[in-house]
């Protein structure tokens, strides 16, 4: 169950070794029946620097969170998504 207003960190399952390593962090704007519209940022893995890098620009994306393609973690509400960085 994902509720409107929650902060989430979503990780795309990799099916093959060469698949892109994609993460998304944002706030749930709408949630209904396993589908959520989330506003936030995509992060991609940079293998040269061995780190995740936030892609430019805030995005609004729709995810089928009940599908097995995503791992969804809740982020505490006091975390500011705009200031979130990987360390």
PDB file with SEQRES, HELIX, SHEET and CRYST1 records, atoms N, CA, C and O in Angstrom:
SEQRES   1 A   87  UNK UNK UNK UNK UNK UNK UNK UNK UNK UNK UNK UNK UNK          
SEQRES   2 A   87  UNK UNK UNK UNK UNK UNK UNK UNK UNK UNK UNK UNK UNK          
SEQRES   3 A   87  UNK UNK UNK UNK UNK UNK UNK UNK UNK UNK UNK UNK UNK          
SEQRES   4 A   87  UNK UNK UNK UNK UNK UNK UNK UNK UNK UNK UNK UNK UNK          
SEQRES   5 A   87  UNK UNK UNK UNK UNK UNK UNK UNK UNK UNK UNK UNK UNK          
SEQRES   6 A   87  UNK UNK UNK UNK UNK UNK UNK UNK UNK UNK UNK UNK UNK          
SEQRES   7 A   87  UNK UNK UNK UNK UNK UNK UNK UNK UNK                          
HELIX    1 AA1 UNK A   81  UNK A   83  5                                   3    
SHEET    1 AA1 5 UNK A  51  UNK A  54  0                                        
SHEET    2 AA1 5 UNK A  35  UNK A  46 -1                                        
SHEET    3 AA1 5 UNK A  22  UNK A  32 -1                                        
SHEET    4 AA1 5 UNK A   7  UNK A  12 -1                                        
SHEET    5 AA1 5 UNK A  70  UNK A  75 -1                                        
SHEET    1 AA2 2 UNK A  35  UNK A  46  0                                        
SHEET    2 AA2 2 UNK A  59  UNK A  64 -1                                        
CRYST1    1.000    1.000    1.000  90.00  90.00  90.00 P 1           1          
ATOM      1  N   UNK A   1       0.830  -1.179   0.000  1.00  0.00           N  
ATOM      2  CA  UNK A   1       0.000   0.000   0.000  1.00  0.00           C  
ATOM      3  C   UNK A   1       0.874   1.241   0.000  1.00  0.00           C  
ATOM      4  O   UNK A   1       1.673   1.457   0.910  1.00  0.00           O  
ATOM      5  N   UNK A   2       0.714   2.023  -0.997  1.00  0.00           N  
ATOM      6  CA  UNK A   2       1.432   3.288  -1.092  1.00  0.00           C  
ATOM      7  C   UNK A   2       0.395   4.393  -0.983  1.00  0.00           C  
ATOM      8  O   UNK A   2      -0.632   4.366  -1.662  1.00  0.00           O  
ATOM      9  N   UNK A   3       0.671   5.356  -0.129  1.00  0.00           N  
ATOM     10  CA  UNK A   3      -0.293   6.422   0.116  1.00  0.00           C  
ATOM     11  C   UNK A   3       0.200   7.744  -0.444  1.00  0.00           C  
ATOM     12  O   UNK A   3       1.403   7.986  -0.543  1.00  0.00           O  
ATOM     13  N   UNK A   4      -0.745   8.589  -0.806  1.00  0.00           N  
ATOM     14  CA  UNK A   4      -0.433   9.922  -1.309  1.00  0.00           C  
ATOM     15  C   UNK A   4       0.343  10.676  -0.233  1.00  0.00           C  
ATOM     16  O   UNK A   4      -0.003  10.620   0.947  1.00  0.00           O  
ATOM     17  N   UNK A   5       1.395  11.384  -0.651  1.00  0.00           N  
ATOM     18  CA  UNK A   5       2.212  12.161   0.262  1.00  0.00           C  
ATOM     19  C   UNK A   5       3.438  11.430   0.779  1.00  0.00           C  
ATOM     20  O   UNK A   5       4.326  12.055   1.359  1.00  0.00           O  
ATOM     21  N   UNK A   6       3.507  10.120   0.580  1.00  0.00           N  
ATOM     22  CA  UNK A   6       4.680   9.369   1.026  1.00  0.00           C  
ATOM     23  C   UNK A   6       5.856   9.614   0.096  1.00  0.00           C  
ATOM     24  O   UNK A   6       5.687   9.821  -1.106  1.00  0.00           O  
ATOM     25  N   UNK A   7       7.054   9.585   0.676  1.00  0.00           N  
ATOM     26  CA  UNK A   7       8.286   9.605  -0.111  1.00  0.00           C  
ATOM     27  C   UNK A   7       8.699   8.164  -0.347  1.00  0.00           C  
ATOM     28  O   UNK A   7       8.644   7.340   0.566  1.00  0.00           O  
ATOM     29  N   UNK A   8       9.113   7.859  -1.570  1.00  0.00           N  
ATOM     30  CA  UNK A   8       9.508   6.497  -1.902  1.00  0.00           C  
ATOM     31  C   UNK A   8      10.820   6.487  -2.681  1.00  0.00           C  
ATOM     32  O   UNK A   8      11.166   7.442  -3.376  1.00  0.00           O  
ATOM     33  N   UNK A   9      11.528   5.385  -2.542  1.00  0.00           N  
ATOM     34  CA  UNK A   9      12.744   5.103  -3.317  1.00  0.00           C  
ATOM     35  C   UNK A   9      12.452   3.813  -4.061  1.00  0.00           C  
ATOM     36  O   UNK A   9      12.186   2.783  -3.442  1.00  0.00           O  
ATOM     37  N   UNK A  10      12.501   3.862  -5.375  1.00  0.00           N  
ATOM     38  CA  UNK A  10      12.134   2.714  -6.196  1.00  0.00           C  
ATOM     39  C   UNK A  10      13.358   2.234  -6.975  1.00  0.00           C  
ATOM     40  O   UNK A  10      14.117   3.027  -7.533  1.00  0.00           O  
ATOM     41  N   UNK A  11      13.523   0.913  -6.994  1.00  0.00           N  
ATOM     42  CA  UNK A  11      14.664   0.301  -7.667  1.00  0.00           C  
ATOM     43  C   UNK A  11      14.133  -0.650  -8.737  1.00  0.00           C  
ATOM     44  O   UNK A  11      13.345  -1.548  -8.439  1.00  0.00           O  
ATOM     45  N   UNK A  12      14.562  -0.453  -9.978  1.00  0.00           N  
ATOM     46  CA  UNK A  12      14.157  -1.336 -11.073  1.00  0.00           C  
ATOM     47  C   UNK A  12      14.943  -2.636 -10.986  1.00  0.00           C  
ATOM     48  O   UNK A  12      16.168  -2.626 -10.864  1.00  0.00           O  
ATOM     49  N   UNK A  13      14.225  -3.759 -11.050  1.00  0.00           N  
ATOM     50  CA  UNK A  13      14.892  -5.068 -11.079  1.00  0.00           C  
ATOM     51  C   UNK A  13      15.702  -5.199 -12.353  1.00  0.00           C  
ATOM     52  O   UNK A  13      15.238  -4.857 -13.440  1.00  0.00           O  
ATOM     53  N   UNK A  14      16.912  -5.694 -12.205  1.00  0.00           N  
ATOM     54  CA  UNK A  14      17.731  -5.992 -13.380  1.00  0.00           C  
ATOM     55  C   UNK A  14      17.535  -7.460 -13.704  1.00  0.00           C  
ATOM     56  O   UNK A  14      17.662  -8.315 -12.828  1.00  0.00           O  
ATOM     57  N   UNK A  15      17.231  -7.751 -14.941  1.00  0.00           N  
ATOM     58  CA  UNK A  15      17.027  -9.129 -15.344  1.00  0.00           C  
ATOM     59  C   UNK A  15      18.289  -9.753 -15.929  1.00  0.00           C  
ATOM     60  O   UNK A  15      18.476 -10.969 -15.886  1.00  0.00           O  
ATOM     61  N   UNK A  16      19.158  -8.890 -16.480  1.00  0.00           N  
ATOM     62  CA  UNK A  16      20.397  -9.354 -17.095  1.00  0.00           C  
ATOM     63  C   UNK A  16      21.554  -8.485 -16.623  1.00  0.00           C  
ATOM     64  O   UNK A  16      21.351  -7.350 -16.192  1.00  0.00           O  
ATOM     65  N   UNK A  17      22.745  -9.011 -16.704  1.00  0.00           N  
ATOM     66  CA  UNK A  17      23.935  -8.306 -16.222  1.00  0.00           C  
ATOM     67  C   UNK A  17      24.091  -6.922 -16.846  1.00  0.00           C  
ATOM     68  O   UNK A  17      24.485  -5.984 -16.152  1.00  0.00           O  
ATOM     69  N   UNK A  18      23.797  -6.770 -18.121  1.00  0.00           N  
ATOM     70  CA  UNK A  18      23.990  -5.495 -18.813  1.00  0.00           C  
ATOM     71  C   UNK A  18      22.837  -4.515 -18.684  1.00  0.00           C  
ATOM     72  O   UNK A  18      22.915  -3.411 -19.223  1.00  0.00           O  
ATOM     73  N   UNK A  19      21.770  -4.882 -17.988  1.00  0.00           N  
ATOM     74  CA  UNK A  19      20.626  -3.977 -17.838  1.00  0.00           C  
ATOM     75  C   UNK A  19      21.035  -2.701 -17.105  1.00  0.00           C  
ATOM     76  O   UNK A  19      21.907  -2.715 -16.236  1.00  0.00           O  
ATOM     77  N   UNK A  20      20.387  -1.603 -17.476  1.00  0.00           N  
ATOM     78  CA  UNK A  20      20.637  -0.335 -16.788  1.00  0.00           C  
ATOM     79  C   UNK A  20      20.238  -0.447 -15.326  1.00  0.00           C  
ATOM     80  O   UNK A  20      19.256  -1.110 -14.991  1.00  0.00           O  
ATOM     81  N   UNK A  21      20.993   0.195 -14.469  1.00  0.00           N  
ATOM     82  CA  UNK A  21      20.672   0.237 -13.044  1.00  0.00           C  
ATOM     83  C   UNK A  21      19.952   1.558 -12.799  1.00  0.00           C  
ATOM     84  O   UNK A  21      20.578   2.615 -12.720  1.00  0.00           O  
ATOM     85  N   UNK A  22      18.611   1.483 -12.678  1.00  0.00           N  
ATOM     86  CA  UNK A  22      17.803   2.693 -12.550  1.00  0.00           C  
ATOM     87  C   UNK A  22      17.114   2.741 -11.186  1.00  0.00           C  
ATOM     88  O   UNK A  22      16.565   1.751 -10.702  1.00  0.00           O  
ATOM     89  N   UNK A  23      17.163   3.912 -10.598  1.00  0.00           N  
ATOM     90  CA  UNK A  23      16.471   4.160  -9.346  1.00  0.00           C  
ATOM     91  C   UNK A  23      15.621   5.418  -9.519  1.00  0.00           C  
ATOM     92  O   UNK A  23      15.892   6.242 -10.393  1.00  0.00           O  
ATOM     93  N   UNK A  24      14.599   5.559  -8.689  1.00  0.00           N  
ATOM     94  CA  UNK A  24      13.750   6.748  -8.718  1.00  0.00           C  
ATOM     95  C   UNK A  24      13.404   7.095  -7.280  1.00  0.00           C  
ATOM     96  O   UNK A  24      13.047   6.215  -6.497  1.00  0.00           O  
ATOM     97  N   UNK A  25      13.505   8.360  -6.928  1.00  0.00           N  
ATOM     98  CA  UNK A  25      13.117   8.820  -5.592  1.00  0.00           C  
ATOM     99  C   UNK A  25      12.164   9.990  -5.758  1.00  0.00           C  
ATOM    100  O   UNK A  25      12.434  10.923  -6.514  1.00  0.00           O  
ATOM    101  N   UNK A  26      11.039   9.931  -5.038  1.00  0.00           N  
ATOM    102  CA  UNK A  26      10.080  11.010  -5.168  1.00  0.00           C  
ATOM    103  C   UNK A  26       8.919  10.903  -4.204  1.00  0.00           C  
ATOM    104  O   UNK A  26       8.891  10.043  -3.323  1.00  0.00           O  
ATOM    105  N   UNK A  27       7.957  11.799  -4.389  1.00  0.00           N  
ATOM    106  CA  UNK A  27       6.752  11.849  -3.560  1.00  0.00           C  
ATOM    107  C   UNK A  27       5.565  11.326  -4.352  1.00  0.00           C  
ATOM    108  O   UNK A  27       5.377  11.680  -5.516  1.00  0.00           O  
ATOM    109  N   UNK A  28       4.770  10.487  -3.715  1.00  0.00           N  
ATOM    110  CA  UNK A  28       3.582   9.922  -4.345  1.00  0.00           C  
ATOM    111  C   UNK A  28       2.512  11.014  -4.443  1.00  0.00           C  
ATOM    112  O   UNK A  28       2.105  11.586  -3.431  1.00  0.00           O  
ATOM    113  N   UNK A  29       2.066  11.294  -5.660  1.00  0.00           N  
ATOM    114  CA  UNK A  29       1.047  12.322  -5.889  1.00  0.00           C  
ATOM    115  C   UNK A  29      -0.349  11.696  -5.962  1.00  0.00           C  
ATOM    116  O   UNK A  29      -1.319  12.263  -5.459  1.00  0.00           O  
ATOM    117  N   UNK A  30      -0.441  10.521  -6.596  1.00  0.00           N  
ATOM    118  CA  UNK A  30      -1.696   9.784  -6.737  1.00  0.00           C  
ATOM    119  C   UNK A  30      -1.380   8.306  -6.612  1.00  0.00           C  
ATOM    120  O   UNK A  30      -0.367   7.843  -7.135  1.00  0.00           O  
ATOM    121  N   UNK A  31      -2.234   7.561  -5.925  1.00  0.00           N  
ATOM    122  CA  UNK A  31      -2.054   6.122  -5.788  1.00  0.00           C  
ATOM    123  C   UNK A  31      -3.410   5.444  -5.838  1.00  0.00           C  
ATOM    124  O   UNK A  31      -4.328   5.787  -5.093  1.00  0.00           O  
ATOM    125  N   UNK A  32      -3.515   4.465  -6.742  1.00  0.00           N  
ATOM    126  CA  UNK A  32      -4.793   3.769  -6.889  1.00  0.00           C  
ATOM    127  C   UNK A  32      -4.558   2.381  -7.457  1.00  0.00           C  
ATOM    128  O   UNK A  32      -4.009   2.236  -8.549  1.00  0.00           O  
ATOM    129  N   UNK A  33      -4.970   1.369  -6.725  1.00  0.00           N  
ATOM    130  CA  UNK A  33      -4.936  -0.007  -7.219  1.00  0.00           C  
ATOM    131  C   UNK A  33      -3.606  -0.501  -7.738  1.00  0.00           C  
ATOM    132  O   UNK A  33      -3.571  -1.152  -8.783  1.00  0.00           O  
ATOM    133  N   UNK A  34      -2.518  -0.223  -7.058  1.00  0.00           N  
ATOM    134  CA  UNK A  34      -1.218  -0.724  -7.490  1.00  0.00           C  
ATOM    135  C   UNK A  34      -0.515   0.139  -8.514  1.00  0.00           C  
ATOM    136  O   UNK A  34       0.561  -0.218  -8.996  1.00  0.00           O  
ATOM    137  N   UNK A  35      -1.116   1.282  -8.855  1.00  0.00           N  
ATOM    138  CA  UNK A  35      -0.496   2.222  -9.785  1.00  0.00           C  
ATOM    139  C   UNK A  35      -0.278   3.526  -9.028  1.00  0.00           C  
ATOM    140  O   UNK A  35      -1.169   3.993  -8.319  1.00  0.00           O  
ATOM    141  N   UNK A  36       0.901   4.109  -9.180  1.00  0.00           N  
ATOM    142  CA  UNK A  36       1.201   5.353  -8.478  1.00  0.00           C  
ATOM    143  C   UNK A  36       1.834   6.362  -9.434  1.00  0.00           C  
ATOM    144  O   UNK A  36       2.674   6.015 -10.264  1.00  0.00           O  
ATOM    145  N   UNK A  37       1.411   7.611  -9.298  1.00  0.00           N  
ATOM    146  CA  UNK A  37       2.057   8.713 -10.011  1.00  0.00           C  
ATOM    147  C   UNK A  37       2.991   9.372  -9.002  1.00  0.00           C  
ATOM    148  O   UNK A  37       2.560   9.846  -7.951  1.00  0.00           O  
ATOM    149  N   UNK A  38       4.272   9.393  -9.342  1.00  0.00           N  
ATOM    150  CA  UNK A  38       5.302   9.850  -8.413  1.00  0.00           C  
ATOM    151  C   UNK A  38       6.090  10.988  -9.064  1.00  0.00           C  
ATOM    152  O   UNK A  38       6.491  10.898 -10.224  1.00  0.00           O  
ATOM    153  N   UNK A  39       6.302  12.054  -8.301  1.00  0.00           N  
ATOM    154  CA  UNK A  39       7.079  13.188  -8.791  1.00  0.00           C  
ATOM    155  C   UNK A  39       8.434  13.182  -8.094  1.00  0.00           C  
ATOM    156  O   UNK A  39       8.514  13.191  -6.866  1.00  0.00           O  
ATOM    157  N   UNK A  40       9.489  13.167  -8.887  1.00  0.00           N  
ATOM    158  CA  UNK A  40      10.817  13.127  -8.286  1.00  0.00           C  
ATOM    159  C   UNK A  40      11.913  13.034  -9.320  1.00  0.00           C  
ATOM    160  O   UNK A  40      11.830  13.640 -10.389  1.00  0.00           O  
ATOM    161  N   UNK A  41      12.947  12.266  -8.994  1.00  0.00           N  
ATOM    162  CA  UNK A  41      14.155  12.227  -9.813  1.00  0.00           C  
ATOM    163  C   UNK A  41      14.582  10.801 -10.132  1.00  0.00           C  
ATOM    164  O   UNK A  41      14.498   9.907  -9.291  1.00  0.00           O  
ATOM    165  N   UNK A  42      15.043  10.607 -11.371  1.00  0.00           N  
ATOM    166  CA  UNK A  42      15.662   9.342 -11.762  1.00  0.00           C  
ATOM    167  C   UNK A  42      17.149   9.423 -11.464  1.00  0.00           C  
ATOM    168  O   UNK A  42      17.774  10.476 -11.586  1.00  0.00           O  
ATOM    169  N   UNK A  43      17.693   8.287 -11.072  1.00  0.00           N  
ATOM    170  CA  UNK A  43      19.120   8.149 -10.827  1.00  0.00           C  
ATOM    171  C   UNK A  43      19.624   7.003 -11.692  1.00  0.00           C  
ATOM    172  O   UNK A  43      19.018   5.933 -11.733  1.00  0.00           O  
ATOM    173  N   UNK A  44      20.726   7.231 -12.376  1.00  0.00           N  
ATOM    174  CA  UNK A  44      21.329   6.193 -13.198  1.00  0.00           C  
ATOM    175  C   UNK A  44      22.726   5.879 -12.694  1.00  0.00           C  
ATOM    176  O   UNK A  44      23.399   6.744 -12.132  1.00  0.00           O  
ATOM    177  N   UNK A  45      23.161   4.649 -12.891  1.00  0.00           N  
ATOM    178  CA  UNK A  45      24.478   4.236 -12.427  1.00  0.00           C  
ATOM    179  C   UNK A  45      25.537   4.627 -13.442  1.00  0.00           C  
ATOM    180  O   UNK A  45      25.411   4.337 -14.631  1.00  0.00           O  
ATOM    181  N   UNK A  46      26.572   5.284 -12.964  1.00  0.00           N  
ATOM    182  CA  UNK A  46      27.722   5.666 -13.792  1.00  0.00           C  
ATOM    183  C   UNK A  46      28.855   4.691 -13.480  1.00  0.00           C  
ATOM    184  O   UNK A  46      29.512   4.821 -12.446  1.00  0.00           O  
ATOM    185  N   UNK A  47      29.096   3.702 -14.373  1.00  0.00           N  
ATOM    186  CA  UNK A  47      30.110   2.686 -14.083  1.00  0.00           C  
ATOM    187  C   UNK A  47      31.539   3.233 -14.076  1.00  0.00           C  
ATOM    188  O   UNK A  47      32.419   2.639 -13.453  1.00  0.00           O  
ATOM    189  N   UNK A  48      31.776   4.331 -14.745  1.00  0.00           N  
ATOM    190  CA  UNK A  48      33.122   4.912 -14.776  1.00  0.00           C  
ATOM    191  C   UNK A  48      33.509   5.432 -13.393  1.00  0.00           C  
ATOM    192  O   UNK A  48      34.645   5.263 -12.951  1.00  0.00           O  
ATOM    193  N   UNK A  49      32.544   6.068 -12.713  1.00  0.00           N  
ATOM    194  CA  UNK A  49      32.808   6.632 -11.383  1.00  0.00           C  
ATOM    195  C   UNK A  49      32.243   5.762 -10.252  1.00  0.00           C  
ATOM    196  O   UNK A  49      32.361   6.112  -9.078  1.00  0.00           O  
ATOM    197  N   UNK A  50      31.634   4.637 -10.611  1.00  0.00           N  
ATOM    198  CA  UNK A  50      31.052   3.698  -9.641  1.00  0.00           C  
ATOM    199  C   UNK A  50      30.100   4.377  -8.659  1.00  0.00           C  
ATOM    200  O   UNK A  50      30.196   4.196  -7.446  1.00  0.00           O  
ATOM    201  N   UNK A  51      29.171   5.170  -9.221  1.00  0.00           N  
ATOM    202  CA  UNK A  51      28.205   5.852  -8.368  1.00  0.00           C  
ATOM    203  C   UNK A  51      26.912   6.133  -9.134  1.00  0.00           C  
ATOM    204  O   UNK A  51      26.886   6.138 -10.365  1.00  0.00           O  
ATOM    205  N   UNK A  52      25.847   6.365  -8.376  1.00  0.00           N  
ATOM    206  CA  UNK A  52      24.584   6.763  -8.984  1.00  0.00           C  
ATOM    207  C   UNK A  52      24.567   8.274  -9.140  1.00  0.00           C  
ATOM    208  O   UNK A  52      25.010   9.004  -8.253  1.00  0.00           O  
ATOM    209  N   UNK A  53      24.049   8.744 -10.282  1.00  0.00           N  
ATOM    210  CA  UNK A  53      24.004  10.159 -10.593  1.00  0.00           C  
ATOM    211  C   UNK A  53      22.558  10.541 -10.881  1.00  0.00           C  
ATOM    212  O   UNK A  53      21.866   9.866 -11.643  1.00  0.00           O  
ATOM    213  N   UNK A  54      22.110  11.626 -10.264  1.00  0.00           N  
ATOM    214  CA  UNK A  54      20.742  12.097 -10.507  1.00  0.00           C  
ATOM    215  C   UNK A  54      20.645  12.728 -11.882  1.00  0.00           C  
ATOM    216  O   UNK A  54      21.470  13.564 -12.251  1.00  0.00           O  
ATOM    217  N   UNK A  55      19.640  12.327 -12.635  1.00  0.00           N  
ATOM    218  CA  UNK A  55      19.400  12.891 -13.959  1.00  0.00           C  
ATOM    219  C   UNK A  55      18.809  14.286 -13.798  1.00  0.00           C  
ATOM    220  O   UNK A  55      18.078  14.533 -12.838  1.00  0.00           O  
ATOM    221  N   UNK A  56      19.109  15.201 -14.715  1.00  0.00           N  
ATOM    222  CA  UNK A  56      18.618  16.571 -14.572  1.00  0.00           C  
ATOM    223  C   UNK A  56      17.097  16.660 -14.701  1.00  0.00           C  
ATOM    224  O   UNK A  56      16.478  15.944 -15.488  1.00  0.00           O  
ATOM    225  N   UNK A  57      16.530  17.537 -13.924  1.00  0.00           N  
ATOM    226  CA  UNK A  57      15.106  17.841 -14.021  1.00  0.00           C  
ATOM    227  C   UNK A  57      14.206  16.909 -13.242  1.00  0.00           C  
ATOM    228  O   UNK A  57      14.362  15.689 -13.276  1.00  0.00           O  
ATOM    229  N   UNK A  58      13.266  17.504 -12.544  1.00  0.00           N  
ATOM    230  CA  UNK A  58      12.257  16.747 -11.812  1.00  0.00           C  
ATOM    231  C   UNK A  58      11.273  16.178 -12.824  1.00  0.00           C  
ATOM    232  O   UNK A  58      10.935  16.836 -13.809  1.00  0.00           O  
ATOM    233  N   UNK A  59      10.810  14.946 -12.579  1.00  0.00           N  
ATOM    234  CA  UNK A  59       9.907  14.275 -13.511  1.00  0.00           C  
ATOM    235  C   UNK A  59       8.691  13.746 -12.768  1.00  0.00           C  
ATOM    236  O   UNK A  59       8.736  13.491 -11.564  1.00  0.00           O  
ATOM    237  N   UNK A  60       7.628  13.590 -13.497  1.00  0.00           N  
ATOM    238  CA  UNK A  60       6.449  12.915 -12.977  1.00  0.00           C  
ATOM    239  C   UNK A  60       6.297  11.641 -13.787  1.00  0.00           C  
ATOM    240  O   UNK A  60       6.163  11.685 -15.010  1.00  0.00           O  
ATOM    241  N   UNK A  61       6.320  10.499 -13.099  1.00  0.00           N  
ATOM    242  CA  UNK A  61       6.236   9.204 -13.764  1.00  0.00           C  
ATOM    243  C   UNK A  61       5.160   8.355 -13.125  1.00  0.00           C  
ATOM    244  O   UNK A  61       4.836   8.514 -11.948  1.00  0.00           O  
ATOM    245  N   UNK A  62       4.609   7.447 -13.920  1.00  0.00           N  
ATOM    246  CA  UNK A  62       3.591   6.519 -13.438  1.00  0.00           C  
ATOM    247  C   UNK A  62       4.222   5.130 -13.364  1.00  0.00           C  
ATOM    248  O   UNK A  62       4.823   4.659 -14.329  1.00  0.00           O  
ATOM    249  N   UNK A  63       4.078   4.483 -12.211  1.00  0.00           N  
ATOM    250  CA  UNK A  63       4.658   3.165 -11.979  1.00  0.00           C  
ATOM    251  C   UNK A  63       3.574   2.180 -11.594  1.00  0.00           C  
ATOM    252  O   UNK A  63       2.662   2.516 -10.839  1.00  0.00           O  
ATOM    253  N   UNK A  64       3.670   0.967 -12.111  1.00  0.00           N  
ATOM    254  CA  UNK A  64       2.822  -0.128 -11.644  1.00  0.00           C  
ATOM    255  C   UNK A  64       3.589  -0.781 -10.508  1.00  0.00           C  
ATOM    256  O   UNK A  64       4.371  -1.708 -10.719  1.00  0.00           O  
ATOM    257  N   UNK A  65       3.356  -0.284  -9.303  1.00  0.00           N  
ATOM    258  CA  UNK A  65       4.152  -0.722  -8.160  1.00  0.00           C  
ATOM    259  C   UNK A  65       3.800  -2.126  -7.697  1.00  0.00           C  
ATOM    260  O   UNK A  65       4.583  -2.744  -6.976  1.00  0.00           O  
ATOM    261  N   UNK A  66       2.647  -2.644  -8.091  1.00  0.00           N  
ATOM    262  CA  UNK A  66       2.270  -4.004  -7.723  1.00  0.00           C  
ATOM    263  C   UNK A  66       2.966  -5.026  -8.615  1.00  0.00           C  
ATOM    264  O   UNK A  66       2.948  -6.222  -8.323  1.00  0.00           O  
ATOM    265  N   UNK A  67       3.572  -4.565  -9.690  1.00  0.00           N  
ATOM    266  CA  UNK A  67       4.289  -5.423 -10.625  1.00  0.00           C  
ATOM    267  C   UNK A  67       5.635  -5.820 -10.021  1.00  0.00           C  
ATOM    268  O   UNK A  67       6.187  -5.088  -9.200  1.00  0.00           O  
ATOM    269  N   UNK A  68       6.156  -6.958 -10.418  1.00  0.00           N  
ATOM    270  CA  UNK A  68       7.405  -7.450  -9.838  1.00  0.00           C  
ATOM    271  C   UNK A  68       8.639  -6.727 -10.362  1.00  0.00           C  
ATOM    272  O   UNK A  68       9.749  -7.077  -9.963  1.00  0.00           O  
ATOM    273  N   UNK A  69       8.497  -5.745 -11.228  1.00  0.00           N  
ATOM    274  CA  UNK A  69       9.644  -5.056 -11.809  1.00  0.00           C  
ATOM    275  C   UNK A  69      10.258  -3.989 -10.928  1.00  0.00           C  
ATOM    276  O   UNK A  69      11.313  -3.455 -11.270  1.00  0.00           O  
ATOM    277  N   UNK A  70       9.631  -3.653  -9.795  1.00  0.00           N  
ATOM    278  CA  UNK A  70      10.130  -2.592  -8.928  1.00  0.00           C  
ATOM    279  C   UNK A  70      10.202  -3.038  -7.474  1.00  0.00           C  
ATOM    280  O   UNK A  70       9.316  -3.736  -6.982  1.00  0.00           O  
ATOM    281  N   UNK A  71      11.255  -2.633  -6.801  1.00  0.00           N  
ATOM    282  CA  UNK A  71      11.359  -2.757  -5.347  1.00  0.00           C  
ATOM    283  C   UNK A  71      11.057  -1.363  -4.816  1.00  0.00           C  
ATOM    284  O   UNK A  71      11.688  -0.392  -5.233  1.00  0.00           O  
ATOM    285  N   UNK A  72      10.100  -1.254  -3.901  1.00  0.00           N  
ATOM    286  CA  UNK A  72       9.686   0.050  -3.394  1.00  0.00           C  
ATOM    287  C   UNK A  72      10.021   0.145  -1.903  1.00  0.00           C  
ATOM    288  O   UNK A  72       9.604  -0.692  -1.102  1.00  0.00           O  
ATOM    289  N   UNK A  73      10.774   1.172  -1.555  1.00  0.00           N  
ATOM    290  CA  UNK A  73      11.135   1.440  -0.158  1.00  0.00           C  
ATOM    291  C   UNK A  73      10.560   2.795   0.236  1.00  0.00           C  
ATOM    292  O   UNK A  73      10.567   3.735  -0.558  1.00  0.00           O  
ATOM    293  N   UNK A  74      10.067   2.888   1.454  1.00  0.00           N  
ATOM    294  CA  UNK A  74       9.579   4.173   1.952  1.00  0.00           C  
ATOM    295  C   UNK A  74      10.754   4.987   2.478  1.00  0.00           C  
ATOM    296  O   UNK A  74      11.669   4.456   3.108  1.00  0.00           O  
ATOM    297  N   UNK A  75      10.708   6.294   2.203  1.00  0.00           N  
ATOM    298  CA  UNK A  75      11.697   7.235   2.713  1.00  0.00           C  
ATOM    299  C   UNK A  75      10.987   8.070   3.777  1.00  0.00           C  
ATOM    300  O   UNK A  75       9.848   8.483   3.562  1.00  0.00           O  
ATOM    301  N   UNK A  76      11.627   8.330   4.915  1.00  0.00           N  
ATOM    302  CA  UNK A  76      10.979   9.146   5.948  1.00  0.00           C  
ATOM    303  C   UNK A  76      10.493  10.497   5.398  1.00  0.00           C  
ATOM    304  O   UNK A  76      11.129  11.095   4.530  1.00  0.00           O  
ATOM    305  N   UNK A  77       9.373  10.952   5.916  1.00  0.00           N  
ATOM    306  CA  UNK A  77       8.742  12.186   5.431  1.00  0.00           C  
ATOM    307  C   UNK A  77       9.637  13.409   5.638  1.00  0.00           C  
ATOM    308  O   UNK A  77       9.533  14.382   4.891  1.00  0.00           O  
ATOM    309  N   UNK A  78      10.516  13.368   6.647  1.00  0.00           N  
ATOM    310  CA  UNK A  78      11.369  14.525   6.907  1.00  0.00           C  
ATOM    311  C   UNK A  78      12.540  14.648   5.920  1.00  0.00           C  
ATOM    312  O   UNK A  78      13.287  15.625   5.976  1.00  0.00           O  
ATOM    313  N   UNK A  79      12.707  13.673   5.020  1.00  0.00           N  
ATOM    314  CA  UNK A  79      13.756  13.733   4.003  1.00  0.00           C  
ATOM    315  C   UNK A  79      13.282  14.619   2.852  1.00  0.00           C  
ATOM    316  O   UNK A  79      12.190  14.423   2.318  1.00  0.00           O  
ATOM    317  N   UNK A  80      14.103  15.583   2.479  1.00  0.00           N  
ATOM    318  CA  UNK A  80      13.786  16.474   1.360  1.00  0.00           C  
ATOM    319  C   UNK A  80      14.273  15.815   0.073  1.00  0.00           C  
ATOM    320  O   UNK A  80      15.477  15.669  -0.140  1.00  0.00           O  
ATOM    321  N   UNK A  81      13.340  15.421  -0.776  1.00  0.00           N  
ATOM    322  CA  UNK A  81      13.682  14.709  -2.015  1.00  0.00           C  
ATOM    323  C   UNK A  81      14.590  15.541  -2.908  1.00  0.00           C  
ATOM    324  O   UNK A  81      15.505  15.000  -3.530  1.00  0.00           O  
ATOM    325  N   UNK A  82      14.354  16.853  -2.982  1.00  0.00           N  
ATOM    326  CA  UNK A  82      15.165  17.726  -3.840  1.00  0.00           C  
ATOM    327  C   UNK A  82      16.630  17.763  -3.406  1.00  0.00           C  
ATOM    328  O   UNK A  82      17.498  18.078  -4.220  1.00  0.00           O  
ATOM    329  N   UNK A  83      16.923  17.451  -2.153  1.00  0.00           N  
ATOM    330  CA  UNK A  83      18.296  17.507  -1.634  1.00  0.00           C  
ATOM    331  C   UNK A  83      18.914  16.119  -1.491  1.00  0.00           C  
ATOM    332  O   UNK A  83      20.042  15.997  -1.015  1.00  0.00           O  
ATOM    333  N   UNK A  84      18.202  15.083  -1.890  1.00  0.00           N  
ATOM    334  CA  UNK A  84      18.663  13.706  -1.721  1.00  0.00           C  
ATOM    335  C   UNK A  84      19.853  13.406  -2.632  1.00  0.00           C  
ATOM    336  O   UNK A  84      19.816  13.695  -3.828  1.00  0.00           O  
ATOM    337  N   UNK A  85      20.911  12.824  -2.057  1.00  0.00           N  
ATOM    338  CA  UNK A  85      22.086  12.409  -2.824  1.00  0.00           C  
ATOM    339  C   UNK A  85      22.517  11.020  -2.356  1.00  0.00           C  
ATOM    340  O   UNK A  85      22.271  10.644  -1.210  1.00  0.00           O  
ATOM    341  N   UNK A  86      23.148  10.274  -3.225  1.00  0.00           N  
ATOM    342  CA  UNK A  86      23.713   8.970  -2.887  1.00  0.00           C  
ATOM    343  C   UNK A  86      25.116   9.181  -2.354  1.00  0.00           C  
ATOM    344  O   UNK A  86      25.865  10.022  -2.852  1.00  0.00           O  
ATOM    345  N   UNK A  87      25.468   8.401  -1.326  1.00  0.00           N  
ATOM    346  CA  UNK A  87      26.836   8.468  -0.788  1.00  0.00           C  
ATOM    347  C   UNK A  87      27.380   7.071  -0.668  1.00  0.00           C  
ATOM    348  O   UNK A  87      28.518   6.886  -0.236  1.00  0.00           O  
TER     349      UNK A  87                                                      
END                                                                             
